[in-house]
Amino acid sequence: MGDVTVDVERLREEVQRKYVEVVEHPEHEFHFHTGRRAARNNGYLDQWLEGLPEEAVASYAGVANPFHWGLPKPGEHVVDVGSGAGLDALIAARAVGPDGHVIGVDMTPEMLEQASAAATAGGIANVEFRQGLAERLPVAKGWADLVISNGVINLVPNKLGAYRQVARALRPGGRVQVADICVERPVPESALRDIDLWTG
């Protein structure tokens, strides 16, 4: 995608506002599905969710299942781009075990706070959550064996920049497992400028 004429700062503010609402009121109805039912509909197994703090499950707002291609392996390093309330990062942290590590990256302070609290409540010590953007991942070059993302890159105006950051974070031979929404037809310029269409 070339230059996008959307107001990037306003878009980020609107996305943050929407997902703060998910954290604060997960029981509300949104234009996207949330919670345990959404996770199950997306193919998450009950054993992945078992024992995780309910607040992480209730605030799940993913669009599909980045673990469809398999869970991370024991000992691996994983980055979760747009980790939200932390469900995918927590699942990954349990999969990689004590010799592995997971970094969740999100731009919304309320999401980071909820995710960190869920990790503490669940006794999951091998995961941390950092504030950042998909286009500027706060992760060392070549650190990750696996980068996951769920319903986030579609909200990023500079998708090429986001994927460059994913490539930078991966070690040689590393993997990417992205679950997202794709549009197969060109999007009109008027739609690209409409923040309501980006967030809703």
TABEL-V257162 format. One record per backbone hydrogen bond with DSSP energy under -0.5 kcal/mol. NH is the residue of the N-H (numbers start at 1). CO is the residue of the C=O. E is the energy in kcal/mol with one decimal. If there is no record, write none. Layout:
# TABEL-V257162
((NH:CO:E) (NH:CO:E))
This chain:
# TABEL-V257162
((8:6:-1.1) (11:7:-2.6) (12:8:-2.6) (13:9:-2.2) (14:10:-2.5) (15:11:-2.6) (16:12:-2.7) (17:13:-2.5) (18:14:-2.3) (19:15:-2.2) (20:16:-2.3) (21:17:-1.7) (22:18:-1.2) (23:19:-1.8) (24:20:-2.8) (25:21:-2.6) (28:25:-2.0) (30:32:-0.6) (35:60:-1.9) (38:34:-0.9) (39:35:-2.3) (40:36:-2.7) (41:37:-2.7) (42:38:-1.6) (43:40:-1.8) (44:39:-2.5) (48:45:-1.2) (49:45:-1.1) (50:46:-1.8) (52:49:-2.1) (56:53:-1.0) (57:53:-1.3) (58:54:-3.4) (59:55:-1.4) (60:57:-1.5) (66:64:-0.5) (68:65:-1.7) (69:66:-0.5) (70:67:-2.1) (75:96:-3.2) (76:73:-2.0) (78:101:-2.4) (79:146:-2.2) (80:103:-2.7) (81:79:-0.6) (81:148:-2.8) (82:80:-0.6) (82:105:-2.2) (83:80:-0.6) (83:105:-1.9) (86:83:-2.3) (90:86:-2.7) (91:87:-2.4) (92:88:-2.6) (93:89:-2.5) (94:90:-2.1) (95:91:-1.8) (96:92:-2.5) (97:93:-1.3) (100:97:-1.7) (101:76:-1.8) (102:126:-2.1) (103:78:-2.7) (104:102:-0.5) (104:128:-2.9) (105:80:-2.8) (106:130:-2.0) (109:107:-0.7) (111:108:-0.5) (112:108:-2.2) (113:109:-2.6) (114:110:-2.2) (115:111:-2.9) (116:112:-2.6) (117:113:-2.2) (118:114:-2.3) (119:115:-2.3) (120:116:-2.2) (121:117:-2.8) (122:118:-2.3) (123:120:-1.2) (124:119:-2.7) (125:123:-0.8) (128:102:-2.1) (130:104:-3.2) (132:106:-1.7) (133:136:-0.7) (136:133:-1.4) (137:134:-0.5) (139:137:-1.9) (142:168:-2.6) (143:140:-1.6) (144:169:-2.9) (145:77:-2.4) (146:77:-1.7) (147:175:-2.2) (148:79:-3.0) (149:177:-1.4) (150:81:-0.6) (151:179:-3.2) (155:152:-2.3) (156:153:-1.3) (157:155:-0.6) (159:157:-1.3) (162:158:-1.9) (163:159:-2.6) (164:160:-2.1) (165:161:-1.8) (166:162:-2.1) (167:163:-2.4) (168:164:-2.2) (169:165:-2.3) (170:166:-1.3) (171:144:-2.9) (174:171:-2.4) (175:145:-2.6) (177:147:-2.6) (179:149:-2.7) (180:178:-0.5) (191:188:-0.6) (192:188:-1.9) (193:189:-1.4) (194:191:-1.1) (195:193:-0.9) (197:194:-0.9) (198:194:-1.3) (199:195:-2.4) (200:196:-1.8))
